[in-house]
């Protein structure tokens, strides 16, 4: 039986004018297609009006995490996406 990982990804928009709701909805669709579940978002102020997005979700452990950063980085108005936390989840 495959395990589940709890992952937090930090998504950095390319500018303070970026539409965070649009980024979040595209990120959710992309990750659901790859098998992510229980997706949630939090916005965090950085500086000068710029906010980062923390995306949390359950991920099938047997799948590569490269898919996550590569997919999310391709979203329009995203300058970077990096995994901040990866831990095994049970239950």
PyMOL Python script that loads the backbone (N, CA, C, O; Angstrom):
from pymol import cmd

cmd.read_pdbstr("""\
ATOM      1  N   UNK A   1       0.839  -1.197   0.000  1.00  0.00           N
ATOM      2  CA  UNK A   1       0.000   0.000   0.000  1.00  0.00           C
ATOM      3  C   UNK A   1       0.874   1.246   0.000  1.00  0.00           C
ATOM      4  O   UNK A   1       1.815   1.360   0.786  1.00  0.00           O
ATOM      5  N   UNK A   2       0.561   2.147  -0.861  1.00  0.00           N
ATOM      6  CA  UNK A   2       1.355   3.374  -0.988  1.00  0.00           C
ATOM      7  C   UNK A   2       1.017   4.347   0.138  1.00  0.00           C
ATOM      8  O   UNK A   2      -0.112   4.390   0.627  1.00  0.00           O
ATOM      9  N   UNK A   3       2.012   5.118   0.533  1.00  0.00           N
ATOM     10  CA  UNK A   3       1.817   6.108   1.582  1.00  0.00           C
ATOM     11  C   UNK A   3       1.364   7.442   1.015  1.00  0.00           C
ATOM     12  O   UNK A   3       1.347   7.666  -0.195  1.00  0.00           O
ATOM     13  N   UNK A   4       1.002   8.310   1.933  1.00  0.00           N
ATOM     14  CA  UNK A   4       0.587   9.667   1.571  1.00  0.00           C
ATOM     15  C   UNK A   4       1.549  10.638   2.230  1.00  0.00           C
ATOM     16  O   UNK A   4       1.918  10.472   3.393  1.00  0.00           O
ATOM     17  N   UNK A   5       1.949  11.650   1.481  1.00  0.00           N
ATOM     18  CA  UNK A   5       2.818  12.694   2.023  1.00  0.00           C
ATOM     19  C   UNK A   5       2.016  13.975   2.169  1.00  0.00           C
ATOM     20  O   UNK A   5       1.159  14.285   1.340  1.00  0.00           O
ATOM     21  N   UNK A   6       2.303  14.717   3.234  1.00  0.00           N
ATOM     22  CA  UNK A   6       1.712  16.047   3.412  1.00  0.00           C
ATOM     23  C   UNK A   6       2.743  17.043   2.901  1.00  0.00           C
ATOM     24  O   UNK A   6       3.877  17.073   3.379  1.00  0.00           O
ATOM     25  N   UNK A   7       2.350  17.850   1.937  1.00  0.00           N
ATOM     26  CA  UNK A   7       3.297  18.756   1.281  1.00  0.00           C
ATOM     27  C   UNK A   7       2.824  20.203   1.401  1.00  0.00           C
ATOM     28  O   UNK A   7       1.633  20.499   1.297  1.00  0.00           O
ATOM     29  N   UNK A   8       3.788  21.093   1.623  1.00  0.00           N
ATOM     30  CA  UNK A   8       3.523  22.528   1.578  1.00  0.00           C
ATOM     31  C   UNK A   8       4.434  23.118   0.506  1.00  0.00           C
ATOM     32  O   UNK A   8       5.652  22.948   0.544  1.00  0.00           O
ATOM     33  N   UNK A   9       3.823  23.809  -0.444  1.00  0.00           N
ATOM     34  CA  UNK A   9       4.568  24.445  -1.530  1.00  0.00           C
ATOM     35  C   UNK A   9       4.418  25.956  -1.403  1.00  0.00           C
ATOM     36  O   UNK A   9       3.314  26.463  -1.207  1.00  0.00           O
ATOM     37  N   UNK A  10       5.531  26.670  -1.516  1.00  0.00           N
ATOM     38  CA  UNK A  10       5.485  28.134  -1.506  1.00  0.00           C
ATOM     39  C   UNK A  10       5.474  28.602  -2.959  1.00  0.00           C
ATOM     40  O   UNK A  10       6.391  28.317  -3.729  1.00  0.00           O
ATOM     41  N   UNK A  11       4.416  29.326  -3.313  1.00  0.00           N
ATOM     42  CA  UNK A  11       4.276  29.853  -4.673  1.00  0.00           C
ATOM     43  C   UNK A  11       4.499  31.359  -4.607  1.00  0.00           C
ATOM     44  O   UNK A  11       3.807  32.070  -3.878  1.00  0.00           O
ATOM     45  N   UNK A  12       5.471  31.834  -5.376  1.00  0.00           N
ATOM     46  CA  UNK A  12       5.763  33.271  -5.420  1.00  0.00           C
ATOM     47  C   UNK A  12       5.224  33.871  -6.712  1.00  0.00           C
ATOM     48  O   UNK A  12       5.653  33.478  -7.797  1.00  0.00           O
ATOM     49  N   UNK A  13       4.292  34.816  -6.614  1.00  0.00           N
ATOM     50  CA  UNK A  13       3.802  35.512  -7.808  1.00  0.00           C
ATOM     51  C   UNK A  13       4.907  36.403  -8.389  1.00  0.00           C
ATOM     52  O   UNK A  13       5.838  36.790  -7.683  1.00  0.00           O
ATOM     53  N   UNK A  14       4.794  36.715  -9.656  1.00  0.00           N
ATOM     54  CA  UNK A  14       5.813  37.533 -10.312  1.00  0.00           C
ATOM     55  C   UNK A  14       5.697  39.012  -9.974  1.00  0.00           C
ATOM     56  O   UNK A  14       6.650  39.767 -10.171  1.00  0.00           O
ATOM     57  N   UNK A  15       4.518  39.445  -9.456  1.00  0.00           N
ATOM     58  CA  UNK A  15       4.363  40.856  -9.085  1.00  0.00           C
ATOM     59  C   UNK A  15       3.223  41.014  -8.088  1.00  0.00           C
ATOM     60  O   UNK A  15       2.393  40.115  -7.952  1.00  0.00           O
ATOM     61  N   UNK A  16       3.170  42.163  -7.380  1.00  0.00           N
ATOM     62  CA  UNK A  16       2.061  42.410  -6.450  1.00  0.00           C
ATOM     63  C   UNK A  16       0.706  42.487  -7.157  1.00  0.00           C
ATOM     64  O   UNK A  16      -0.335  42.307  -6.524  1.00  0.00           O
ATOM     65  N   UNK A  17       0.717  42.753  -8.467  1.00  0.00           N
ATOM     66  CA  UNK A  17      -0.531  42.863  -9.231  1.00  0.00           C
ATOM     67  C   UNK A  17      -1.066  41.508  -9.681  1.00  0.00           C
ATOM     68  O   UNK A  17      -2.163  41.434 -10.234  1.00  0.00           O
ATOM     69  N   UNK A  18      -0.317  40.447  -9.456  1.00  0.00           N
ATOM     70  CA  UNK A  18      -0.752  39.118  -9.901  1.00  0.00           C
ATOM     71  C   UNK A  18      -2.079  38.754  -9.238  1.00  0.00           C
ATOM     72  O   UNK A  18      -2.312  39.075  -8.072  1.00  0.00           O
ATOM     73  N   UNK A  19      -2.939  38.085  -9.993  1.00  0.00           N
ATOM     74  CA  UNK A  19      -4.245  37.667  -9.499  1.00  0.00           C
ATOM     75  C   UNK A  19      -4.068  36.366  -8.708  1.00  0.00           C
ATOM     76  O   UNK A  19      -3.968  35.286  -9.291  1.00  0.00           O
ATOM     77  N   UNK A  20      -4.031  36.478  -7.366  1.00  0.00           N
ATOM     78  CA  UNK A  20      -3.762  35.315  -6.523  1.00  0.00           C
ATOM     79  C   UNK A  20      -4.872  34.269  -6.611  1.00  0.00           C
ATOM     80  O   UNK A  20      -4.598  33.070  -6.580  1.00  0.00           O
ATOM     81  N   UNK A  21      -6.119  34.719  -6.721  1.00  0.00           N
ATOM     82  CA  UNK A  21      -7.233  33.771  -6.826  1.00  0.00           C
ATOM     83  C   UNK A  21      -7.105  32.932  -8.100  1.00  0.00           C
ATOM     84  O   UNK A  21      -7.395  31.736  -8.094  1.00  0.00           O
ATOM     85  N   UNK A  22      -6.673  33.561  -9.179  1.00  0.00           N
ATOM     86  CA  UNK A  22      -6.498  32.845 -10.453  1.00  0.00           C
ATOM     87  C   UNK A  22      -5.349  31.841 -10.342  1.00  0.00           C
ATOM     88  O   UNK A  22      -5.457  30.709 -10.813  1.00  0.00           O
ATOM     89  N   UNK A  23      -4.246  32.267  -9.714  1.00  0.00           N
ATOM     90  CA  UNK A  23      -3.107  31.364  -9.514  1.00  0.00           C
ATOM     91  C   UNK A  23      -3.550  30.159  -8.679  1.00  0.00           C
ATOM     92  O   UNK A  23      -3.224  29.018  -9.005  1.00  0.00           O
ATOM     93  N   UNK A  24      -4.293  30.419  -7.605  1.00  0.00           N
ATOM     94  CA  UNK A  24      -4.738  29.338  -6.726  1.00  0.00           C
ATOM     95  C   UNK A  24      -5.659  28.357  -7.448  1.00  0.00           C
ATOM     96  O   UNK A  24      -5.522  27.145  -7.283  1.00  0.00           O
ATOM     97  N   UNK A  25      -6.601  28.874  -8.251  1.00  0.00           N
ATOM     98  CA  UNK A  25      -7.520  27.965  -8.938  1.00  0.00           C
ATOM     99  C   UNK A  25      -6.792  27.127  -9.989  1.00  0.00           C
ATOM    100  O   UNK A  25      -7.097  25.947 -10.161  1.00  0.00           O
ATOM    101  N   UNK A  26      -5.823  27.736 -10.698  1.00  0.00           N
ATOM    102  CA  UNK A  26      -5.044  26.970 -11.682  1.00  0.00           C
ATOM    103  C   UNK A  26      -4.169  25.931 -10.989  1.00  0.00           C
ATOM    104  O   UNK A  26      -4.050  24.801 -11.463  1.00  0.00           O
ATOM    105  N   UNK A  27      -3.555  26.313  -9.865  1.00  0.00           N
ATOM    106  CA  UNK A  27      -2.702  25.391  -9.113  1.00  0.00           C
ATOM    107  C   UNK A  27      -3.527  24.206  -8.616  1.00  0.00           C
ATOM    108  O   UNK A  27      -3.075  23.062  -8.673  1.00  0.00           O
ATOM    109  N   UNK A  28      -4.730  24.481  -8.132  1.00  0.00           N
ATOM    110  CA  UNK A  28      -5.610  23.419  -7.618  1.00  0.00           C
ATOM    111  C   UNK A  28      -5.961  22.430  -8.731  1.00  0.00           C
ATOM    112  O   UNK A  28      -5.891  21.217  -8.534  1.00  0.00           O
ATOM    113  N   UNK A  29      -6.339  22.955  -9.899  1.00  0.00           N
ATOM    114  CA  UNK A  29      -6.675  22.084 -11.030  1.00  0.00           C
ATOM    115  C   UNK A  29      -5.482  21.225 -11.450  1.00  0.00           C
ATOM    116  O   UNK A  29      -5.626  20.020 -11.660  1.00  0.00           O
ATOM    117  N   UNK A  30      -4.317  21.838 -11.570  1.00  0.00           N
ATOM    118  CA  UNK A  30      -3.117  21.104 -11.991  1.00  0.00           C
ATOM    119  C   UNK A  30      -2.775  19.990 -11.019  1.00  0.00           C
ATOM    120  O   UNK A  30      -2.485  18.869 -11.436  1.00  0.00           O
ATOM    121  N   UNK A  31      -2.807  20.288  -9.732  1.00  0.00           N
ATOM    122  CA  UNK A  31      -2.416  19.295  -8.733  1.00  0.00           C
ATOM    123  C   UNK A  31      -3.465  18.191  -8.563  1.00  0.00           C
ATOM    124  O   UNK A  31      -3.115  17.042  -8.294  1.00  0.00           O
ATOM    125  N   UNK A  32      -4.740  18.531  -8.717  1.00  0.00           N
ATOM    126  CA  UNK A  32      -5.785  17.497  -8.657  1.00  0.00           C
ATOM    127  C   UNK A  32      -5.618  16.509  -9.807  1.00  0.00           C
ATOM    128  O   UNK A  32      -5.820  15.307  -9.631  1.00  0.00           O
ATOM    129  N   UNK A  33      -5.251  17.013 -10.985  1.00  0.00           N
ATOM    130  CA  UNK A  33      -5.009  16.130 -12.134  1.00  0.00           C
ATOM    131  C   UNK A  33      -3.878  15.150 -11.845  1.00  0.00           C
ATOM    132  O   UNK A  33      -3.870  14.037 -12.371  1.00  0.00           O
ATOM    133  N   UNK A  34      -2.921  15.560 -11.011  1.00  0.00           N
ATOM    134  CA  UNK A  34      -1.763  14.718 -10.684  1.00  0.00           C
ATOM    135  C   UNK A  34      -2.019  13.812  -9.477  1.00  0.00           C
ATOM    136  O   UNK A  34      -1.181  12.975  -9.140  1.00  0.00           O
ATOM    137  N   UNK A  35      -3.167  13.977  -8.831  1.00  0.00           N
ATOM    138  CA  UNK A  35      -3.499  13.088  -7.724  1.00  0.00           C
ATOM    139  C   UNK A  35      -3.471  13.724  -6.342  1.00  0.00           C
ATOM    140  O   UNK A  35      -3.644  13.026  -5.343  1.00  0.00           O
ATOM    141  N   UNK A  36      -3.257  15.030  -6.263  1.00  0.00           N
ATOM    142  CA  UNK A  36      -3.255  15.710  -4.960  1.00  0.00           C
ATOM    143  C   UNK A  36      -4.669  15.770  -4.396  1.00  0.00           C
ATOM    144  O   UNK A  36      -5.642  15.846  -5.148  1.00  0.00           O
ATOM    145  N   UNK A  37      -4.780  15.735  -3.061  1.00  0.00           N
ATOM    146  CA  UNK A  37      -6.081  15.805  -2.401  1.00  0.00           C
ATOM    147  C   UNK A  37      -6.018  16.777  -1.232  1.00  0.00           C
ATOM    148  O   UNK A  37      -4.939  17.168  -0.786  1.00  0.00           O
ATOM    149  N   UNK A  38      -7.202  17.163  -0.743  1.00  0.00           N
ATOM    150  CA  UNK A  38      -7.302  18.048   0.433  1.00  0.00           C
ATOM    151  C   UNK A  38      -6.467  19.320   0.275  1.00  0.00           C
ATOM    152  O   UNK A  38      -5.696  19.679   1.164  1.00  0.00           O
ATOM    153  N   UNK A  39      -6.625  19.985  -0.845  1.00  0.00           N
ATOM    154  CA  UNK A  39      -5.815  21.163  -1.163  1.00  0.00           C
ATOM    155  C   UNK A  39      -6.349  22.394  -0.430  1.00  0.00           C
ATOM    156  O   UNK A  39      -7.551  22.660  -0.433  1.00  0.00           O
ATOM    157  N   UNK A  40      -5.437  23.135   0.196  1.00  0.00           N
ATOM    158  CA  UNK A  40      -5.826  24.394   0.833  1.00  0.00           C
ATOM    159  C   UNK A  40      -4.746  25.440   0.578  1.00  0.00           C
ATOM    160  O   UNK A  40      -3.601  25.109   0.269  1.00  0.00           O
ATOM    161  N   UNK A  41      -5.132  26.711   0.714  1.00  0.00           N
ATOM    162  CA  UNK A  41      -4.213  27.817   0.447  1.00  0.00           C
ATOM    163  C   UNK A  41      -4.189  28.809   1.597  1.00  0.00           C
ATOM    164  O   UNK A  41      -5.188  29.001   2.289  1.00  0.00           O
ATOM    165  N   UNK A  42      -3.032  29.438   1.793  1.00  0.00           N
ATOM    166  CA  UNK A  42      -2.895  30.562   2.723  1.00  0.00           C
ATOM    167  C   UNK A  42      -2.039  31.602   2.027  1.00  0.00           C
ATOM    168  O   UNK A  42      -1.077  31.268   1.336  1.00  0.00           O
ATOM    169  N   UNK A  43      -2.395  32.870   2.215  1.00  0.00           N
ATOM    170  CA  UNK A  43      -1.589  33.955   1.644  1.00  0.00           C
ATOM    171  C   UNK A  43      -0.775  34.617   2.746  1.00  0.00           C
ATOM    172  O   UNK A  43      -1.272  34.838   3.851  1.00  0.00           O
ATOM    173  N   UNK A  44       0.486  34.932   2.435  1.00  0.00           N
ATOM    174  CA  UNK A  44       1.382  35.549   3.420  1.00  0.00           C
ATOM    175  C   UNK A  44       2.007  36.808   2.828  1.00  0.00           C
ATOM    176  O   UNK A  44       2.584  36.754   1.742  1.00  0.00           O
ATOM    177  N   UNK A  45       1.903  37.951   3.529  1.00  0.00           N
ATOM    178  CA  UNK A  45       2.536  39.176   3.029  1.00  0.00           C
ATOM    179  C   UNK A  45       4.058  39.046   3.035  1.00  0.00           C
ATOM    180  O   UNK A  45       4.639  38.543   3.997  1.00  0.00           O
ATOM    181  N   UNK A  46       4.699  39.499   1.961  1.00  0.00           N
ATOM    182  CA  UNK A  46       6.155  39.482   1.863  1.00  0.00           C
ATOM    183  C   UNK A  46       6.670  40.910   2.071  1.00  0.00           C
ATOM    184  O   UNK A  46       7.231  41.220   3.122  1.00  0.00           O
ATOM    185  N   UNK A  47       6.482  41.773   1.081  1.00  0.00           N
ATOM    186  CA  UNK A  47       6.892  43.177   1.182  1.00  0.00           C
ATOM    187  C   UNK A  47       6.322  43.944  -0.002  1.00  0.00           C
ATOM    188  O   UNK A  47       6.090  43.376  -1.069  1.00  0.00           O
ATOM    189  N   UNK A  48       6.099  45.230   0.193  1.00  0.00           N
ATOM    190  CA  UNK A  48       5.656  46.126  -0.885  1.00  0.00           C
ATOM    191  C   UNK A  48       4.429  45.605  -1.622  1.00  0.00           C
ATOM    192  O   UNK A  48       4.337  45.720  -2.844  1.00  0.00           O
ATOM    193  N   UNK A  49       3.485  45.031  -0.876  1.00  0.00           N
ATOM    194  CA  UNK A  49       2.248  44.552  -1.487  1.00  0.00           C
ATOM    195  C   UNK A  49       2.326  43.149  -2.066  1.00  0.00           C
ATOM    196  O   UNK A  49       1.305  42.589  -2.465  1.00  0.00           O
ATOM    197  N   UNK A  50       3.524  42.571  -2.118  1.00  0.00           N
ATOM    198  CA  UNK A  50       3.680  41.223  -2.658  1.00  0.00           C
ATOM    199  C   UNK A  50       3.287  40.197  -1.605  1.00  0.00           C
ATOM    200  O   UNK A  50       3.649  40.323  -0.435  1.00  0.00           O
ATOM    201  N   UNK A  51       2.538  39.178  -2.032  1.00  0.00           N
ATOM    202  CA  UNK A  51       2.153  38.095  -1.122  1.00  0.00           C
ATOM    203  C   UNK A  51       2.576  36.767  -1.728  1.00  0.00           C
ATOM    204  O   UNK A  51       2.507  36.574  -2.942  1.00  0.00           O
ATOM    205  N   UNK A  52       3.011  35.858  -0.874  1.00  0.00           N
ATOM    206  CA  UNK A  52       3.279  34.494  -1.343  1.00  0.00           C
ATOM    207  C   UNK A  52       2.057  33.644  -1.017  1.00  0.00           C
ATOM    208  O   UNK A  52       1.225  34.024  -0.193  1.00  0.00           O
ATOM    209  N   UNK A  53       1.963  32.501  -1.665  1.00  0.00           N
ATOM    210  CA  UNK A  53       0.863  31.576  -1.422  1.00  0.00           C
ATOM    211  C   UNK A  53       1.460  30.277  -0.892  1.00  0.00           C
ATOM    212  O   UNK A  53       2.362  29.702  -1.503  1.00  0.00           O
ATOM    213  N   UNK A  54       0.951  29.821   0.247  1.00  0.00           N
ATOM    214  CA  UNK A  54       1.306  28.491   0.743  1.00  0.00           C
ATOM    215  C   UNK A  54       0.188  27.546   0.329  1.00  0.00           C
ATOM    216  O   UNK A  54      -0.978  27.748   0.670  1.00  0.00           O
ATOM    217  N   UNK A  55       0.563  26.520  -0.406  1.00  0.00           N
ATOM    218  CA  UNK A  55      -0.401  25.528  -0.874  1.00  0.00           C
ATOM    219  C   UNK A  55      -0.117  24.227  -0.133  1.00  0.00           C
ATOM    220  O   UNK A  55       0.988  23.690  -0.210  1.00  0.00           O
ATOM    221  N   UNK A  56      -1.118  23.726   0.584  1.00  0.00           N
ATOM    222  CA  UNK A  56      -0.950  22.485   1.346  1.00  0.00           C
ATOM    223  C   UNK A  56      -1.828  21.411   0.722  1.00  0.00           C
ATOM    224  O   UNK A  56      -2.958  21.677   0.314  1.00  0.00           O
ATOM    225  N   UNK A  57      -1.294  20.188   0.653  1.00  0.00           N
ATOM    226  CA  UNK A  57      -2.093  19.091   0.109  1.00  0.00           C
ATOM    227  C   UNK A  57      -1.500  17.730   0.451  1.00  0.00           C
ATOM    228  O   UNK A  57      -0.344  17.619   0.860  1.00  0.00           O
ATOM    229  N   UNK A  58      -2.319  16.703   0.272  1.00  0.00           N
ATOM    230  CA  UNK A  58      -1.888  15.314   0.429  1.00  0.00           C
ATOM    231  C   UNK A  58      -1.440  14.824  -0.944  1.00  0.00           C
ATOM    232  O   UNK A  58      -2.106  15.071  -1.950  1.00  0.00           O
ATOM    233  N   UNK A  59      -0.304  14.126  -0.975  1.00  0.00           N
ATOM    234  CA  UNK A  59       0.326  13.700  -2.231  1.00  0.00           C
ATOM    235  C   UNK A  59       0.672  12.220  -2.152  1.00  0.00           C
ATOM    236  O   UNK A  59       1.196  11.770  -1.133  1.00  0.00           O
ATOM    237  N   UNK A  60       0.390  11.444  -3.213  1.00  0.00           N
ATOM    238  CA  UNK A  60       0.763  10.028  -3.207  1.00  0.00           C
ATOM    239  C   UNK A  60       2.292   9.899  -3.157  1.00  0.00           C
ATOM    240  O   UNK A  60       2.991  10.429  -4.020  1.00  0.00           O
ATOM    241  N   UNK A  61       2.801   9.197  -2.146  1.00  0.00           N
ATOM    242  CA  UNK A  61       4.240   9.116  -1.930  1.00  0.00           C
ATOM    243  C   UNK A  61       5.019   8.523  -3.098  1.00  0.00           C
ATOM    244  O   UNK A  61       6.186   8.855  -3.305  1.00  0.00           O
ATOM    245  N   UNK A  62       4.367   7.638  -3.866  1.00  0.00           N
ATOM    246  CA  UNK A  62       5.097   6.994  -4.967  1.00  0.00           C
ATOM    247  C   UNK A  62       5.324   7.937  -6.154  1.00  0.00           C
ATOM    248  O   UNK A  62       6.113   7.620  -7.044  1.00  0.00           O
ATOM    249  N   UNK A  63       4.653   9.079  -6.181  1.00  0.00           N
ATOM    250  CA  UNK A  63       4.816  10.034  -7.291  1.00  0.00           C
ATOM    251  C   UNK A  63       5.970  10.990  -7.021  1.00  0.00           C
ATOM    252  O   UNK A  63       6.203  11.390  -5.881  1.00  0.00           O
ATOM    253  N   UNK A  64       6.671  11.344  -8.056  1.00  0.00           N
ATOM    254  CA  UNK A  64       7.792  12.274  -7.941  1.00  0.00           C
ATOM    255  C   UNK A  64       7.303  13.670  -7.553  1.00  0.00           C
ATOM    256  O   UNK A  64       6.251  14.118  -8.009  1.00  0.00           O
ATOM    257  N   UNK A  65       8.076  14.347  -6.711  1.00  0.00           N
ATOM    258  CA  UNK A  65       7.720  15.709  -6.339  1.00  0.00           C
ATOM    259  C   UNK A  65       8.164  16.706  -7.413  1.00  0.00           C
ATOM    260  O   UNK A  65       7.752  17.866  -7.380  1.00  0.00           O
ATOM    261  N   UNK A  66       8.995  16.272  -8.360  1.00  0.00           N
ATOM    262  CA  UNK A  66       9.417  17.154  -9.460  1.00  0.00           C
ATOM    263  C   UNK A  66       8.206  17.672 -10.227  1.00  0.00           C
ATOM    264  O   UNK A  66       8.199  18.806 -10.705  1.00  0.00           O
ATOM    265  N   UNK A  67       7.181  16.827 -10.337  1.00  0.00           N
ATOM    266  CA  UNK A  67       5.951  17.187 -11.054  1.00  0.00           C
ATOM    267  C   UNK A  67       5.348  18.455 -10.445  1.00  0.00           C
ATOM    268  O   UNK A  67       4.849  19.321 -11.163  1.00  0.00           O
ATOM    269  N   UNK A  68       5.401  18.553  -9.115  1.00  0.00           N
ATOM    270  CA  UNK A  68       4.766  19.668  -8.408  1.00  0.00           C
ATOM    271  C   UNK A  68       5.415  20.990  -8.792  1.00  0.00           C
ATOM    272  O   UNK A  68       4.741  21.897  -9.282  1.00  0.00           O
ATOM    273  N   UNK A  69       6.732  21.102  -8.570  1.00  0.00           N
ATOM    274  CA  UNK A  69       7.417  22.365  -8.852  1.00  0.00           C
ATOM    275  C   UNK A  69       7.379  22.705 -10.337  1.00  0.00           C
ATOM    276  O   UNK A  69       7.191  23.865 -10.703  1.00  0.00           O
ATOM    277  N   UNK A  70       7.558  21.702 -11.194  1.00  0.00           N
ATOM    278  CA  UNK A  70       7.545  21.956 -12.638  1.00  0.00           C
ATOM    279  C   UNK A  70       6.187  22.452 -13.120  1.00  0.00           C
ATOM    280  O   UNK A  70       6.119  23.395 -13.908  1.00  0.00           O
ATOM    281  N   UNK A  71       5.106  21.830 -12.656  1.00  0.00           N
ATOM    282  CA  UNK A  71       3.759  22.230 -13.083  1.00  0.00           C
ATOM    283  C   UNK A  71       3.402  23.619 -12.584  1.00  0.00           C
ATOM    284  O   UNK A  71       2.926  24.459 -13.348  1.00  0.00           O
ATOM    285  N   UNK A  72       3.634  23.859 -11.294  1.00  0.00           N
ATOM    286  CA  UNK A  72       3.230  25.133 -10.702  1.00  0.00           C
ATOM    287  C   UNK A  72       4.046  26.307 -11.230  1.00  0.00           C
ATOM    288  O   UNK A  72       3.534  27.421 -11.330  1.00  0.00           O
ATOM    289  N   UNK A  73       5.308  26.069 -11.569  1.00  0.00           N
ATOM    290  CA  UNK A  73       6.161  27.139 -12.097  1.00  0.00           C
ATOM    291  C   UNK A  73       5.705  27.622 -13.467  1.00  0.00           C
ATOM    292  O   UNK A  73       6.043  28.729 -13.885  1.00  0.00           O
ATOM    293  N   UNK A  74       4.932  26.784 -14.168  1.00  0.00           N
ATOM    294  CA  UNK A  74       4.481  27.141 -15.525  1.00  0.00           C
ATOM    295  C   UNK A  74       3.224  28.008 -15.527  1.00  0.00           C
ATOM    296  O   UNK A  74       2.823  28.515 -16.574  1.00  0.00           O
ATOM    297  N   UNK A  75       2.599  28.180 -14.357  1.00  0.00           N
ATOM    298  CA  UNK A  75       1.380  29.005 -14.294  1.00  0.00           C
ATOM    299  C   UNK A  75       1.753  30.455 -14.590  1.00  0.00           C
ATOM    300  O   UNK A  75       2.760  30.965 -14.100  1.00  0.00           O
ATOM    301  N   UNK A  76       0.924  31.106 -15.399  1.00  0.00           N
ATOM    302  CA  UNK A  76       1.153  32.511 -15.727  1.00  0.00           C
ATOM    303  C   UNK A  76       1.154  33.340 -14.445  1.00  0.00           C
ATOM    304  O   UNK A  76       0.336  33.091 -13.559  1.00  0.00           O
ATOM    305  N   UNK A  77       2.043  34.309 -14.326  1.00  0.00           N
ATOM    306  CA  UNK A  77       2.190  35.195 -13.162  1.00  0.00           C
ATOM    307  C   UNK A  77       2.861  34.533 -11.959  1.00  0.00           C
ATOM    308  O   UNK A  77       2.877  35.113 -10.873  1.00  0.00           O
ATOM    309  N   UNK A  78       3.416  33.329 -12.131  1.00  0.00           N
ATOM    310  CA  UNK A  78       4.159  32.689 -11.039  1.00  0.00           C
ATOM    311  C   UNK A  78       5.636  32.785 -11.356  1.00  0.00           C
ATOM    312  O   UNK A  78       6.078  32.353 -12.421  1.00  0.00           O
ATOM    313  N   UNK A  79       6.417  33.360 -10.419  1.00  0.00           N
ATOM    314  CA  UNK A  79       7.856  33.441 -10.670  1.00  0.00           C
ATOM    315  C   UNK A  79       8.568  32.196 -10.160  1.00  0.00           C
ATOM    316  O   UNK A  79       9.579  31.793 -10.735  1.00  0.00           O
ATOM    317  N   UNK A  80       8.060  31.569  -9.080  1.00  0.00           N
ATOM    318  CA  UNK A  80       8.678  30.328  -8.608  1.00  0.00           C
ATOM    319  C   UNK A  80       7.708  29.540  -7.743  1.00  0.00           C
ATOM    320  O   UNK A  80       6.754  30.081  -7.184  1.00  0.00           O
ATOM    321  N   UNK A  81       7.984  28.234  -7.651  1.00  0.00           N
ATOM    322  CA  UNK A  81       7.230  27.346  -6.765  1.00  0.00           C
ATOM    323  C   UNK A  81       8.244  26.388  -6.157  1.00  0.00           C
ATOM    324  O   UNK A  81       8.968  25.702  -6.879  1.00  0.00           O
ATOM    325  N   UNK A  82       8.297  26.339  -4.828  1.00  0.00           N
ATOM    326  CA  UNK A  82       9.260  25.457  -4.178  1.00  0.00           C
ATOM    327  C   UNK A  82       8.627  24.728  -3.001  1.00  0.00           C
ATOM    328  O   UNK A  82       7.823  25.288  -2.257  1.00  0.00           O
ATOM    329  N   UNK A  83       9.008  23.471  -2.855  1.00  0.00           N
ATOM    330  CA  UNK A  83       8.481  22.675  -1.750  1.00  0.00           C
ATOM    331  C   UNK A  83       9.163  23.115  -0.465  1.00  0.00           C
ATOM    332  O   UNK A  83      10.387  23.068  -0.347  1.00  0.00           O
ATOM    333  N   UNK A  84       8.350  23.544   0.500  1.00  0.00           N
ATOM    334  CA  UNK A  84       8.873  24.017   1.784  1.00  0.00           C
ATOM    335  C   UNK A  84       8.861  22.918   2.830  1.00  0.00           C
ATOM    336  O   UNK A  84       9.699  22.906   3.731  1.00  0.00           O
ATOM    337  N   UNK A  85       7.914  21.996   2.716  1.00  0.00           N
ATOM    338  CA  UNK A  85       7.785  20.958   3.724  1.00  0.00           C
ATOM    339  C   UNK A  85       7.248  19.690   3.070  1.00  0.00           C
ATOM    340  O   UNK A  85       6.316  19.739   2.266  1.00  0.00           O
ATOM    341  N   UNK A  86       7.847  18.556   3.424  1.00  0.00           N
ATOM    342  CA  UNK A  86       7.410  17.255   2.910  1.00  0.00           C
ATOM    343  C   UNK A  86       7.486  16.302   4.087  1.00  0.00           C
ATOM    344  O   UNK A  86       8.566  16.042   4.618  1.00  0.00           O
ATOM    345  N   UNK A  87       6.345  15.787   4.488  1.00  0.00           N
ATOM    346  CA  UNK A  87       6.387  14.806   5.569  1.00  0.00           C
ATOM    347  C   UNK A  87       5.378  13.702   5.337  1.00  0.00           C
ATOM    348  O   UNK A  87       4.326  13.901   4.730  1.00  0.00           O
ATOM    349  N   UNK A  88       5.728  12.548   5.832  1.00  0.00           N
ATOM    350  CA  UNK A  88       4.857  11.401   5.707  1.00  0.00           C
ATOM    351  C   UNK A  88       3.605  11.599   6.538  1.00  0.00           C
ATOM    352  O   UNK A  88       3.678  12.035   7.687  1.00  0.00           O
ATOM    353  N   UNK A  89       2.468  11.285   5.965  1.00  0.00           N
ATOM    354  CA  UNK A  89       1.206  11.366   6.707  1.00  0.00           C
ATOM    355  C   UNK A  89       0.653   9.950   6.851  1.00  0.00           C
ATOM    356  O   UNK A  89       0.787   9.126   5.947  1.00  0.00           O
ATOM    357  N   UNK A  90       0.047   9.686   7.969  1.00  0.00           N
ATOM    358  CA  UNK A  90      -0.526   8.351   8.201  1.00  0.00           C
ATOM    359  C   UNK A  90      -2.018   8.467   8.402  1.00  0.00           C
ATOM    360  O   UNK A  90      -2.526   9.490   8.860  1.00  0.00           O
ATOM    361  N   UNK A  91      -2.721   7.383   8.048  1.00  0.00           N
ATOM    362  CA  UNK A  91      -4.152   7.348   8.314  1.00  0.00           C
ATOM    363  C   UNK A  91      -5.009   7.768   7.171  1.00  0.00           C
ATOM    364  O   UNK A  91      -6.234   7.776   7.287  1.00  0.00           O
TER     365      UNK A  91
END
""", "prot")
cmd.dss("prot")
cmd.show_as("cartoon", "prot")
cmd.util.cbc("prot")
cmd.orient("prot")
